Amino acid sequence: MKQIPIHRFREIPKEPVKDMDNYVLVHWSNKALMLEKDQLEDWYKRSFEEHDDFVRRHPEVAFSDK
């Protein structure tokens, strides 16, 4: 299984984020996750439990939809 790299967007980056066209927002469990486009296939192959564990370990990639 491909390792999903972590991107932290909670703060305004000091340097511009390169190629924002490579990122997508994935809505999952009342959250929006910022992932790279090439991560989508791996993301959708994972189970709910794997998604929940990933978001719990890396809360910086998730934003509340509320």
Rosetta silent file (secondary structure, phi, psi, omega in degrees, C-alpha in Angstrom):
SEQUENCE: MKQIPIHRFREIPKEPVKDMDNYVLVHWSNKALMLEKDQLEDWYKRSFEEHDDFVRRHPEVAFSDK
SCORE:     score description
SCORE:     0.000 S_00000001
   1 L     0.000  133.196 -178.798    0.000    0.000    0.000 S_00000001
   2 L   -68.867  136.777  177.828    1.352    3.418   -0.979 S_00000001
   3 L   -77.519  129.029  179.273    2.258    5.713    1.918 S_00000001
   4 L   -86.209  119.192  178.639    0.255    8.951    1.854 S_00000001
   5 L   -69.519  153.481 -176.997    2.534   11.947    2.441 S_00000001
   6 L   -99.733  132.183  177.087    1.386   14.509    4.996 S_00000001
   7 L  -122.865  127.111 -177.902    0.818   18.119    4.008 S_00000001
   8 L  -102.390  117.918 -178.588    0.156   20.713    6.684 S_00000001
   9 L  -120.231   18.439 -179.766   -2.053   23.606    5.594 S_00000001
  10 L   -70.126  -25.461  179.521   -3.170   24.901    9.008 S_00000001
  11 L  -116.074  157.612  175.308   -0.839   27.907    8.680 S_00000001
  12 L   -68.932  123.062 -178.382   -0.188   30.210    5.777 S_00000001
  13 L   -64.325  143.189  176.012    2.890   28.767    4.057 S_00000001
  14 L   -68.165  -35.443  176.742    6.002   30.923    4.008 S_00000001
  15 L  -109.660  145.089  177.431    6.621   29.739    0.448 S_00000001
  16 L   -59.940  142.796  176.754    3.797   29.362   -2.083 S_00000001
  17 L   -71.937  125.617 -177.254    2.533   25.804   -2.411 S_00000001
  18 L   -76.117  134.894  172.073    3.787   24.530   -5.750 S_00000001
  19 L    52.943   65.645  178.289    1.244   23.265   -8.251 S_00000001
  20 H   -62.779  -15.423  177.030   -2.011   23.428   -6.286 S_00000001
  21 H   -65.782  -15.294  178.698   -3.633   21.755   -9.307 S_00000001
  22 H   -84.235   -1.426 -177.564   -2.198   18.478   -7.981 S_00000001
  23 E  -109.748  148.748  176.449   -4.393   18.648   -4.845 S_00000001
  24 E  -134.702  156.379  172.702   -8.034   17.706   -4.358 S_00000001
  25 E   -99.201  129.083  177.400  -10.485   17.938   -1.499 S_00000001
  26 E  -112.600  123.082  177.844  -12.040   14.641   -0.462 S_00000001
  27 E   -88.892  124.777 -177.323  -15.177   14.834    1.677 S_00000001
  28 E  -151.199  124.785  173.517  -15.243   12.044    4.209 S_00000001
  29 L    51.165   53.358  179.850  -17.108   11.678    7.524 S_00000001
  30 L    59.975   27.485  177.708  -18.029   15.392    7.804 S_00000001
  31 E  -133.244  155.745  170.679  -14.443   16.389    7.033 S_00000001
  32 E  -112.683  126.234 -179.724  -12.611   17.697    4.006 S_00000001
  33 E  -108.790  135.028  176.439   -9.194   16.150    3.424 S_00000001
  34 E   -96.631  110.712 -177.893   -6.580   17.779    1.227 S_00000001
  35 E  -125.324  159.016  173.336   -4.852   15.003   -0.722 S_00000001
  36 E   -76.444  148.443 -177.802   -2.711   14.805   -3.824 S_00000001
  37 H   -55.993  -38.731 -177.856   -4.552   13.587   -6.929 S_00000001
  38 H   -74.116   -2.642  176.133   -2.343   10.513   -7.237 S_00000001
  39 H   -89.795  -13.592 -172.190   -3.385    9.449   -3.718 S_00000001
  40 H   -60.684  -44.446 -178.557   -7.065    9.077   -4.624 S_00000001
  41 H   -59.438  -45.637  177.776   -6.913    5.528   -5.941 S_00000001
  42 H   -65.018  -39.256 -178.994   -5.176    4.324   -2.765 S_00000001
  43 H   -60.791  -46.504 -176.645   -7.538    6.360   -0.575 S_00000001
  44 H   -72.930  -17.327  176.145  -10.649    4.802   -2.114 S_00000001
  45 H   -79.446  -18.004 -175.986   -9.229    1.268   -1.792 S_00000001
  46 L   -79.683  159.245  179.030   -8.901    1.661    1.991 S_00000001
  47 L   -84.934  168.342  176.875  -11.522    0.688    4.526 S_00000001
  48 H   -57.474  -42.632 -179.118  -13.446    3.033    6.812 S_00000001
  49 H   -62.680  -40.175  177.573  -11.271    1.910    9.728 S_00000001
  50 H   -66.047  -40.450  176.329   -8.073    2.724    7.807 S_00000001
  51 H   -62.223  -47.190 -179.434   -9.440    6.165    6.907 S_00000001
  52 H   -60.301  -43.382  178.740  -10.436    6.817   10.507 S_00000001
  53 H   -64.104  -42.620  179.432   -7.007    5.738   11.762 S_00000001
  54 H   -60.549  -48.032 -178.506   -5.229    7.915    9.186 S_00000001
  55 H   -66.408  -36.790  178.607   -7.250   11.032   10.104 S_00000001
  56 H   -66.051  -38.942  179.951   -6.799   10.368   13.833 S_00000001
  57 H   -77.954  -25.227 -176.250   -2.998   10.070   13.405 S_00000001
  58 L  -131.268   66.603 -176.450   -2.773   13.051   11.006 S_00000001
  59 H   -64.681  -16.603 -178.041   -5.441   15.590   11.986 S_00000001
  60 H   -69.169  -15.750  178.442   -3.592   18.348   10.126 S_00000001
  61 H   -90.224   -8.102 -174.781   -4.877   17.070    6.748 S_00000001
  62 E  -109.294  139.266  177.160   -8.532   17.220    7.822 S_00000001
  63 E  -125.875  138.018  179.908  -10.810   20.217    8.003 S_00000001
  64 E   -70.124  138.392  175.493  -14.312   20.178    9.469 S_00000001
  65 L   -79.887  -10.843 -176.121  -17.145   20.741    6.999 S_00000001
  66 L   -92.427    0.000    0.000  -19.224   22.350    9.732 S_00000001
